[in-house]
């Protein structure tokens, strides 16, 4: 498998690396999280000025094309820097759904504003009784008005528009664009374990604009989002492994570095194998066009589980300080815990992978 990046992808990766090196350390990251929106407006504006907010958008919208490899390249770099900017909810999910399902006028109005950092669209998709299953959505739309409740809407408290999945009277799953200040909306924000902001959103007879795409566009965008999650998890794993490797070379016990102990070496070797196997799963999923849904679901199940194990090892090998936010390792592990269950936990992803694989095998 070819792991080589194109010249443009190397530039994107290096751009993110420089952004992280210039603007991130454990103390500053915590300060960003304490901002009202959970990130610094100046950093978001900087990402817009450099063009990074357009990396996943189609070329006709002023973006870079948004290929699968583009997405995992940028998201892996963002994960290594443990950034707090809402690239996943606002760009991959929000802007991605507008690009995939929006009408011509909706795309023309929103995509340039999103790329410029002037607008944020949040995806309001899942519901408490449905968990990760789109089939369980009960939110209804009738005569252009939506009623229902969505849970864990990433960025829902500061978005300008909400992109809502709702069923028609006939049961078809449709997508609708709702202004965040529309009548009949109640937004309840809260912090997730990593400090990022989500919200539960209730709609009561709220006016909404229908979008051109439906369930197929939503499924395609969710596959793209899962791929992005895998990329960020890989970057987080890479960062935690590197930090732990440096630490065990310097931490002294019994007059020698703890990295000289064979038991520690075995644990680190296992972590290294998980990082590299995760990288192979990720690039296979990004390249697997015919069965992309199954490949992405399988990659997410493996990478999320591996990231949790690498994070647990990193925290434990750092000792008590590894559980604190004084080190980036502790903050990174909290981000891993959030991403590992986003859009589906490991059990859900494994079941979905088996179902998708069986369906592909039955295809003539």
Residue pairs with C-beta under 8 A, 6 or more apart in sequence:
1 280
1 283
1 284
1 287
3 279
3 283
5 13
5 69
5 73
6 69
8 64
9 69
9 70
9 73
12 52
12 55
12 64
12 70
12 73
12 74
12 77
13 73
13 74
13 76
13 77
15 50
15 52
16 52
16 74
16 77
16 78
16 81
16 83
17 77
17 80
17 81
19 43
19 46
19 47
19 50
19 52
19 81
19 83
20 77
20 78
20 80
20 81
20 82
20 83
21 81
23 43
23 46
24 81
24 82
24 83
25 328
26 325
26 326
26 327
26 328
26 331
29 82
29 84
29 328
29 331
30 195
30 325
30 331
31 40
32 38
32 39
32 40
32 43
32 84
33 39
33 84
33 195
33 196
35 41
36 158
37 157
37 158
37 197
38 84
38 86
38 191
38 195
38 196
38 197
39 84
39 85
39 86
43 85
44 85
44 117
45 117
47 53
47 85
47 87
47 117
48 115
48 116
48 117
48 118
49 117
51 64
51 115
52 74
53 87
53 91
53 114
53 115
53 116
53 117
54 61
54 62
54 63
54 64
54 115
55 63
55 64
55 66
55 70
55 71
55 74
55 91
56 63
56 64
56 66
56 70
56 71
56 74
56 91
56 92
56 95
56 96
56 224
56 228
57 63
57 64
57 66
57 91
57 95
57 99
57 111
57 114
57 115
58 65
58 66
58 99
59 65
61 99
61 107
61 111
61 112
61 115
62 111
62 112
62 115
63 111
63 115
64 70
66 96
66 99
66 224
68 224
68 227
68 285
68 286
68 287
68 292
69 283
69 286
69 287
71 92
71 224
71 227
71 228
71 231
71 286
72 227
72 228
72 230
72 231
72 234
72 282
72 283
72 286
73 231
74 87
74 231
75 87
75 88
75 92
75 228
75 229
75 230
75 231
75 232
75 235
76 231
76 232
76 234
76 235
76 238
76 282
77 235
78 85
78 87
78 232
78 235
79 231
79 232
79 233
79 234
79 235
79 236
79 237
79 238
79 239
79 335
80 235
80 236
80 238
80 239
81 235
81 239
82 236
82 239
82 328
82 331
82 332
82 335
84 195
84 196
86 120
86 154
86 155
86 196
87 228
88 154
88 225
88 228
88 229
88 232
89 122
89 123
89 154
89 155
90 114
90 120
90 121
90 122
90 155
90 159
91 114
92 221
92 224
92 225
92 228
93 122
93 123
93 154
93 221
93 225
94 114
94 120
94 121
94 122
94 123
94 155
94 159
94 163
95 110
95 111
95 114
95 115
95 121
96 221
96 224
96 225
97 121
97 123
97 163
97 175
97 217
97 218
97 221
98 106
98 107
98 110
98 111
98 114
98 121
98 163
98 177
99 107
99 111
100 213
100 217
100 218
100 220
100 221
101 163
101 175
101 211
101 212
101 213
101 214
101 217
101 218
101 221
102 110
102 111
102 177
102 211
102 212
102 213
103 211
103 212
106 177
106 209
106 211
110 119
110 121
110 161
113 119
114 120
114 121
119 160
119 161
120 155
120 158
120 159
120 160
120 161
121 159
121 160
121 161
121 162
121 163
121 177
122 153
122 154
122 155
122 156
122 159
122 161
122 162
122 163
123 153
123 154
123 162
123 163
124 150
124 153
124 156
124 162
124 163
124 164
124 165
124 178
124 201
125 134
125 137
125 150
125 153
125 164
125 165
125 218
126 132
126 134
126 137
126 150
126 151
126 152
127 136
127 137
127 138
127 139
127 148
127 149
127 150
127 151
128 149
128 151
129 136
129 138
130 136
130 137
130 138
131 348
132 343
132 344
132 345
132 348
134 165
134 173
134 215
134 218
134 219
137 148
137 165
137 166
137 167
137 173
138 148
138 167
139 146
139 147
139 148
139 149
139 150
139 164
139 165
139 166
139 167
139 203
140 146
140 147
140 148
140 166
140 167
140 168
140 169
141 166
141 167
141 168
141 174
141 176
141 208
142 168
142 169
144 207
144 208
144 209
144 210
145 184
145 205
145 206
145 207
145 208
146 164
146 166
146 176
146 178
146 203
146 205
146 206
146 208
147 203
147 204
147 205
147 206
148 166
148 202
148 203
149 200
149 201
149 202
149 203
150 156
150 164
150 200
150 201
150 202
150 203
151 200
152 192
152 198
152 199
152 200
153 159
153 162
153 198
153 199
153 200
153 201
154 196
154 197
154 198
155 197
155 198
155 199
156 162
156 187
156 189
156 198
156 199
156 200
156 201
157 187
157 189
157 197
157 198
157 199
158 197
159 180
160 179
160 180
161 177
161 178
161 179
161 180
162 177
162 178
162 179
162 180
162 185
162 201
163 175
163 176
163 177
163 178
163 211
164 175
164 176
164 177
164 178
164 203
164 208
165 173
165 174
165 175
165 218
166 173
166 174
166 175
166 176
166 208
167 173
167 174
168 174
172 214
172 215
173 214
173 215
173 218
174 210
174 211
174 214
175 210
175 211
175 213
175 214
175 217
175 218
176 208
176 209
176 210
176 211
177 208
177 209
177 211
178 185
178 203
178 206
178 207
178 208
178 209
180 187
182 206
182 207
182 208
183 206
183 207
184 203
184 204
184 205
184 206
184 207
185 201
185 202
185 203
185 204
185 206
186 201
186 202
186 204
187 199
187 200
187 201
188 199
188 200
188 201
188 202
189 197
189 198
189 199
190 197
190 198
190 199
190 200
191 197
191 198
192 198
192 338
193 334
193 337
193 338
194 331
194 334
194 335
194 337
194 338
195 334
196 338
219 293
222 343
223 292
223 293
223 296
225 343
226 296
226 297
226 299
226 300
226 343
226 344
227 282
227 285
227 286
227 296
227 299
229 300
229 304
229 339
229 342
229 343
230 278
230 281
230 282
230 285
230 296
230 299
230 300
230 303
230 304
231 282
232 335
232 339
233 278
233 303
233 304
233 307
233 336
233 339
233 340
234 275
234 278
234 279
234 282
234 303
234 307
236 307
236 311
236 332
236 335
236 336
236 339
237 274
237 275
237 278
237 303
237 306
237 307
237 310
237 311
237 336
238 275
239 328
239 329
239 332
240 310
240 311
240 314
240 329
240 332
240 333
240 336
241 268
241 271
241 272
241 275
241 310
241 314
243 314
243 327
243 328
243 329
244 268
244 271
244 313
244 314
244 317
244 318
244 329
245 259
245 268
247 317
247 318
248 257
248 258
248 259
248 264
248 268
248 317
249 257
249 259
250 257
251 257
251 258
251 259
251 319
252 258
253 261
258 264
258 317
259 265
259 268
264 317
267 313
267 317
268 313
268 317
270 313
271 309
271 310
271 313
271 314
274 306
274 309
274 310
275 306
275 310
277 302
277 306
278 299
278 302
278 303
278 306
278 307
281 298
281 299
281 302
281 303
282 299
282 303
284 295
284 299
285 292
285 295
285 296
285 298
285 299
288 295
290 360
291 356
291 357
291 360
293 356
294 353
294 356
294 357
294 360
297 344
297 349
297 352
297 353
297 356
298 349
298 353
298 357
300 343
300 344
300 349
301 346
301 349
301 350
301 353
304 339
304 340
304 341
304 345
304 346
304 349
305 340
305 346
307 336
307 339
307 340
308 336
308 337
308 340
311 332
311 333
311 336
311 337
312 333
314 322
314 329
314 332
314 333
315 322
315 323
315 329
315 330
315 333
316 322
318 327
318 329
321 327
321 330
322 329
322 330
323 330
324 330
325 331
340 346
344 352
